[in-house]
């Protein structure tokens, strides 16, 4: 039986397992690359949340699981343009942060900025793959809907 813990509009599925696994992974992350990767993933999801806030003027329902974050929007209606904005916001944030990291690297090269660049570039690019449930599949679906049919 799955356990759930809720704080406002954020629910955690199996929070003890999630926190335990995260604590073990972070304990053994001597290089710090996992931390930077998690930061890129959280910033990616914040991009989706900011787009949702822009569209709906309220905070979305978020579910945190072992596989990541998920905004619960099934009962809501979004136009194709709104769906496109929501889907593109996450990878867009990662690409913008990767560009910012390149600027910071040009001023002062550090391992942290290199890792931040790589984590954001990989997170953004991976999520653009046109495979459900990734953002790329949603973006492709929205673009296909906007193409006029003959």
C-alpha angles and dihedrals in degrees: 000000000000118000121218130198121188132201110179107301094346119089126187121210113213093351096183093054091043094051093043094051091045092049092051093047093048092046091058094041097103093158095052093228092120090056091051091047091051089049090053090049093049091047089049091055091045087059089059091046093050090050089050091049089050092051102038104022091228138083115267126235107261128197118198115202137162089272096051143268125331129188111218105224103139096117094048127088119227127180117237090258091050091049089050091051092048093048096044095046096078098049089038091059091049093050092048091049091049090053089048089050090053089053090050091046090053089057097041125358114219134160090241094057090045090052091045090052093048094045093051094043092049094044092049095044094045092051090051091064108116093237121118127272091025121098093250092066090052092047092049091049091051092048091048090052091054094052109100113241121225 
